[in-house]
Amino acid sequence: MSKELRIGIVGAKFAGSFHAEMWRLIAGVKVTAAADLDEKARAEFCRANGIEKQYGDYRKLIEDPDLDLVDICLPNFLHAEVAVAALAAGKHVICEKPFATTLADGEKVVEAHKKSGRMFFYAEDWIFAPALIRAGQIVDKGGIGKPLYWKGKEAHNGSHSPFAQKLKFCGGGSLIHLGIHPIGYFYHKLGLPERVTAVCTGGMEKNLVHKGLEGEDLAIGIMSYADGVQAVVEGNYVTRGGMHDVIEIYGAEGRLEVDLTFGSPLSVYSVRGIDYAIEKTDFTQGWTKPAVNEFQSLGYLDELRHFVECVNGRSEQAHGTRAEDGFAVLRIIEAMYRSHQSGSAVRLK
């Protein structure tokens, strides 16, 4: 491998764009190729990010002998397919959430990873969010006593991607799209729960707001551990006013709260509105709290930097980011969907 890690991004839309932005801030790496079926989007993405090689077919990208690592920023249903192909081609892989949309596809990724001898990184950014890392340090050092009860949610007013509307493309609704973040963070901190329970809206006409969405627009789950600790997760598409990411931890001797998206130190009042506040805001007139380094605050920069350190042998891969960890998070989500359908708890151990 060359000293400079050469990266190919598959997917030229939203996730690909902020990954490219973060890669530019990391020394010793260069994004040299991108793939996307949309020729216009691909060309603009490559122009904006100074990317030399363009491919309409991701298979051509993973065949590129000059690439070391493939960064998958695609709709959910393509994650497993591209990951398996990239691993088989001898590339290291980074994959955005979810790990896959079905357990069967997830098992294929785990098997491909074992055979490949390459590194696979499940990109759960909350694990690397600076505020959550500091919160974890406080908890681990006994700052709030024994943690008893954890709560976490991600919420906004709904995805407009056509691939988020149908179950065959996304594998679910707000749970697999949004609730997956607190689930991944709690798995990172607490491990695999003993059992889970969940309730969701029913999709389509049974949803609260999004009647054309096949998946749920509200999901609430409970991760129960053998020592009595409970972790409640929520993912919803019924929240107006911008992305809302929150973690609360209640201990025997204190409590801790983290507001990842509305915790900005910057406050602005504008009559006409400003150009941007945070993701999914409807408007920016009046008082807003614009994000400062939004994607860095959510952990993306430190996440990708950690992955580079691992590939270069300078760091041990963090718990919660391995292929088996991505599969474990998918198992939790699948069990929560089964709990919703059956109306009872589902055991994982």
RAMO-V698690 format. One record per backbone hydrogen bond with DSSP energy under -1.0 kcal/mol. CO is the residue of the C=O (numbers start at 0). NH is the residue of the N-H. Records with the same first field share a line. If there is no record, write none. Layout:
CO: NH + NH
This chain:
4: 29
5: 67 + 68
6: 31 + 32
7: 70
8: 34
9: 72
12: 16
13: 17
14: 18
15: 19
16: 20
17: 21
18: 22
19: 23
21: 24
22: 25
27: 4
29: 6
31: 52
32: 8
33: 54
34: 10
37: 41
38: 42
39: 43
40: 44
41: 45
42: 46
43: 47
44: 48
45: 50
52: 33
54: 35
56: 59 + 60
57: 61
60: 63
63: 66
67: 91
68: 7
69: 93
70: 9
71: 95
74: 77
75: 78
77: 81
78: 82
79: 83
80: 84
81: 85
82: 86
83: 87
84: 88
85: 90
86: 89
91: 69
92: 120
93: 71
94: 122
101: 105
102: 106
103: 107
104: 108
105: 109
106: 110
107: 111
108: 112
109: 113
110: 114
111: 115
112: 116
118: 92
120: 94
121: 123
123: 126
124: 127
128: 132
129: 133
130: 134
131: 135
132: 136
133: 137
134: 138
135: 139
136: 140
137: 142
138: 141
141: 144
143: 252
145: 251
147: 229
148: 249
149: 231
150: 247
151: 233
152: 245
153: 235
154: 243
155: 238
160: 163
164: 213
165: 168 + 169
166: 170
168: 76
172: 176
173: 177 + 178
177: 180
178: 182
179: 183
180: 184
181: 185
182: 186
183: 187
184: 188
185: 189
186: 190
193: 347 + 348
194: 223
195: 345
196: 221
198: 219
202: 205
203: 206
208: 210
209: 212
212: 203
215: 173
216: 236
217: 200
218: 234
219: 198
220: 232
221: 196
222: 230
223: 193 + 194
224: 227
228: 224
229: 149
230: 222
231: 151
232: 220
233: 153
234: 218
235: 155
243: 154
244: 259
245: 152
246: 257
247: 150
248: 255
249: 147 + 148
253: 250
255: 248
257: 246
267: 287
269: 285
276: 290
277: 280
278: 242
285: 269
287: 267
292: 296
293: 297
294: 299
295: 298
298: 302
299: 303
300: 304
301: 305
302: 306
303: 307
304: 308
305: 309
306: 310
307: 311
308: 313
309: 312
317: 320
320: 121
321: 325
322: 326
323: 327
324: 328
325: 329
326: 330
327: 331
328: 332
329: 333
330: 334
331: 335
332: 336
333: 337
334: 338
335: 339
336: 340
337: 341
338: 342
345: 195
